Amino acid sequence: MEKTLGWGILATGWIAELFTQDLILSGRKVVAVGSRSKEKATDFAQRFGIANAHGSYQDLVANPEVDIIYVATPHPHHAEAALMALDAGKHVLVEKPFTLNAAEARRIVERAREKNLVVLEAMWTRFLPHMRRIHEIIEAGTLGELRAVSAEHRQFLPSDPGHRLNAPELGGGALLDLGIYPISFAIDVLGPPVSIDTAARFQATGVDAEIETLMKHAGGAISTTASALDSAGPNAATVYGSKARIEIAPVWYTPTSFKVVDQQGTVIETFDEPVEGRGMQYQALEMERLVALGETSSLMPPQESVTIMEVLDSIRAEIGLLYPGEQPAGSDARLTSAKPGV
């Protein structure tokens, strides 16, 4: 009989609430929550019916009932929390972005390999039903030769200088919170870029308010992405091929529909599968499958999470964006250029 895996929630912010709701909705076993504040942990536990509330992350990862830790801290603390959990023998699902930079990402992936534990980036979009079907269509050759990906992620978010999104010391800005979605999508479909051109607009606090990329990929395919935290948009995405294209309905990175349209404008397939809750449970189901089978995800491989962080490092190097306390990306010997793959 298969063991029911116990989830531990590390941090109690908004994203942790959303994920926990979907965990419970899908019948997952949430056994503990941890916060740096015992009061916050207790409040979270009471709201979601969780038996164990820990007033420290150390106590959470030490809980023998916990098999998987979900890391939901602000970006600069992902690496520390993930390594702590791995050292305690726990499998780890790390909220996107995987880390603050590629050097941290490598440490996590290497530690998980050493400990023979599963680590997975919680890029929840990758695991949604419409994204899985999109990959099936691409792999079947329906689109022909892939030519381009275009995707955006624009929102109108709080402008308070003290808000996490506007604070450089917390990894704020459009790139890590919003831009990672279309950039990760482009890499998922077309592979790592061989060159990157980037433009950015900054806020007074020093974070990037808007980021746009033009990336070339192997075989000549091109991707364009646009992300902003101070201007809302339709948030559309399209995959173009030599035979057909996939038009994903807004908002493309959440559960949604799409249609496949050939070069004559004929719709040759539509997809519209309802999803219960917000849809974050699919990453949990993938995580539990990986733990049960001892496998590495083909949907979000750990090494690809490292590659994505290398790309984000390169983008930041090109626009001159450095977070407090970190070394310039150019100081990492394995990231020698602002043009990955060259």
SULKA-V541180 format. One record per residue. N is the residue number from 1. OMEGA is omega in whole degrees, -180 to 180 (NA if undefined). Layout:
n->N omega->OMEGA
n->N omega->OMEGA
This chain:
n->1 omega->-178
n->2 omega->178
n->3 omega->172
n->4 omega->-175
n->5 omega->180
n->6 omega->-180
n->7 omega->172
n->8 omega->-177
n->9 omega->-177
n->10 omega->-176
n->11 omega->-168
n->12 omega->-180
n->13 omega->-176
n->14 omega->-177
n->15 omega->177
n->16 omega->177
n->17 omega->-179
n->18 omega->-178
n->19 omega->-180
n->20 omega->176
n->21 omega->-179
n->22 omega->174
n->23 omega->-178
n->24 omega->180
n->25 omega->-177
n->26 omega->175
n->27 omega->176
n->28 omega->-177
n->29 omega->178
n->30 omega->-171
n->31 omega->-175
n->32 omega->174
n->33 omega->179
n->34 omega->177
n->35 omega->173
n->36 omega->177
n->37 omega->178
n->38 omega->180
n->39 omega->180
n->40 omega->178
n->41 omega->180
n->42 omega->178
n->43 omega->179
n->44 omega->-179
n->45 omega->-180
n->46 omega->-179
n->47 omega->-176
n->48 omega->177
n->49 omega->-179
n->50 omega->-171
n->51 omega->-172
n->52 omega->177
n->53 omega->-177
n->54 omega->-179
n->55 omega->174
n->56 omega->177
n->57 omega->179
n->58 omega->180
n->59 omega->179
n->60 omega->-176
n->61 omega->178
n->62 omega->-178
n->63 omega->-177
n->64 omega->178
n->65 omega->-176
n->66 omega->176
n->67 omega->-176
n->68 omega->176
n->69 omega->172
n->70 omega->-177
n->71 omega->-176
n->72 omega->179
n->73 omega->168
n->74 omega->-172
n->75 omega->-175
n->76 omega->-178
n->77 omega->180
n->78 omega->-175
n->79 omega->-180
n->80 omega->-178
n->81 omega->-179
n->82 omega->179
n->83 omega->177
n->84 omega->-180
n->85 omega->179
n->86 omega->179
n->87 omega->176
n->88 omega->177
n->89 omega->-178
n->90 omega->169
n->91 omega->-171
n->92 omega->170
n->93 omega->-173
n->94 omega->180
n->95 omega->177
n->96 omega->-10
n->97 omega->-174
n->98 omega->179
n->99 omega->176
n->100 omega->-179
n->101 omega->-174
n->102 omega->180
n->103 omega->177
n->104 omega->-179
n->105 omega->179
n->106 omega->-180
n->107 omega->180
n->108 omega->-178
n->109 omega->179
n->110 omega->179
n->111 omega->178
n->112 omega->178
n->113 omega->179
n->114 omega->-176
n->115 omega->-177
n->116 omega->-180
n->117 omega->180
n->118 omega->171
n->119 omega->-175
n->120 omega->175
n->121 omega->-178
n->122 omega->172
n->123 omega->-166
n->124 omega->-180
n->125 omega->-177
n->126 omega->-170
n->127 omega->-177
n->128 omega->-177
n->129 omega->-177
n->130 omega->178
n->131 omega->178
n->132 omega->180
n->133 omega->177
n->134 omega->178
n->135 omega->178
n->136 omega->180
n->137 omega->179
n->138 omega->-178
n->139 omega->178
n->140 omega->180
n->141 omega->-177
n->142 omega->-178
n->143 omega->-174
n->144 omega->178
n->145 omega->180
n->146 omega->-176
n->147 omega->-174
n->148 omega->170
n->149 omega->176
n->150 omega->-178
n->151 omega->178
n->152 omega->176
n->153 omega->-178
n->154 omega->177
n->155 omega->174
n->156 omega->-171
n->157 omega->-177
n->158 omega->-179
n->159 omega->179
n->160 omega->-179
n->161 omega->-180
n->162 omega->-180
n->163 omega->-179
n->164 omega->-176
n->165 omega->-177
n->166 omega->-176
n->167 omega->179
n->168 omega->-178
n->169 omega->177
n->170 omega->179
n->171 omega->-178
n->172 omega->-180
n->173 omega->-176
n->174 omega->-171
n->175 omega->-174
n->176 omega->-178
n->177 omega->-174
n->178 omega->-176
n->179 omega->-180
n->180 omega->-180
n->181 omega->-180
n->182 omega->179
n->183 omega->177
n->184 omega->179
n->185 omega->180
n->186 omega->179
n->187 omega->178
n->188 omega->-175
n->189 omega->-170
n->190 omega->-176
n->191 omega->-178
n->192 omega->178
n->193 omega->173
n->194 omega->173
n->195 omega->-178
n->196 omega->168
n->197 omega->-171
n->198 omega->171
n->199 omega->-177
n->200 omega->173
n->201 omega->-172
n->202 omega->173
n->203 omega->179
n->204 omega->-180
n->205 omega->-180
n->206 omega->178
n->207 omega->178
n->208 omega->178
n->209 omega->-180
n->210 omega->-179
n->211 omega->177
n->212 omega->-179
n->213 omega->169
n->214 omega->-176
n->215 omega->171
n->216 omega->-178
n->217 omega->-180
n->218 omega->-180
n->219 omega->176
n->220 omega->179
n->221 omega->-176
n->222 omega->172
n->223 omega->174
n->224 omega->178
n->225 omega->177
n->226 omega->-180
n->227 omega->179
n->228 omega->179
n->229 omega->-180
n->230 omega->176
n->231 omega->-178
n->232 omega->179
n->233 omega->-180
n->234 omega->179
n->235 omega->-180
n->236 omega->176
n->237 omega->179
n->238 omega->172
n->239 omega->-176
n->240 omega->175
n->241 omega->-179
n->242 omega->-180
n->243 omega->-174
n->244 omega->178
n->245 omega->174
n->246 omega->176
n->247 omega->-179
n->248 omega->-178
n->249 omega->173
n->250 omega->-8
n->251 omega->-165
n->252 omega->-175
n->253 omega->173
n->254 omega->177
n->255 omega->-175
n->256 omega->-180
n->257 omega->172
n->258 omega->174
n->259 omega->176
n->260 omega->-174
n->261 omega->180
n->262 omega->-174
n->263 omega->176
n->264 omega->179
n->265 omega->180
n->266 omega->177
n->267 omega->-177
n->268 omega->173
n->269 omega->170
n->270 omega->179
n->271 omega->179
n->272 omega->-178
n->273 omega->-179
n->274 omega->-180
n->275 omega->179
n->276 omega->180
n->277 omega->-180
n->278 omega->180
n->279 omega->-179
n->280 omega->-180
n->281 omega->-178
n->282 omega->176
n->283 omega->177
n->284 omega->178
n->285 omega->177
n->286 omega->180
n->287 omega->-180
n->288 omega->177
n->289 omega->-180
n->290 omega->180
n->291 omega->-178
n->292 omega->-175
n->293 omega->-177
n->294 omega->-176
n->295 omega->172
n->296 omega->-176
n->297 omega->172
n->298 omega->-180
n->299 omega->180
n->300 omega->-178
n->301 omega->179
n->302 omega->-179
n->303 omega->177
n->304 omega->174
n->305 omega->176
n->306 omega->-180
n->307 omega->179
n->308 omega->178
n->309 omega->175
n->310 omega->178
n->311 omega->179
n->312 omega->175
n->313 omega->-179
n->314 omega->177
n->315 omega->-179
n->316 omega->178
n->317 omega->-178
n->318 omega->-178
n->319 omega->177
n->320 omega->-179
n->321 omega->-180
n->322 omega->179
n->323 omega->-178
n->324 omega->175
n->325 omega->-180
n->326 omega->179
n->327 omega->176
n->328 omega->-179
n->329 omega->-179
n->330 omega->179
n->331 omega->178
n->332 omega->-174
n->333 omega->-178
n->334 omega->175
n->335 omega->-168
n->336 omega->-176
n->337 omega->173
n->338 omega->-180
n->339 omega->-178
n->340 omega->175
n->341 omega->-179
n->342 omega->NA
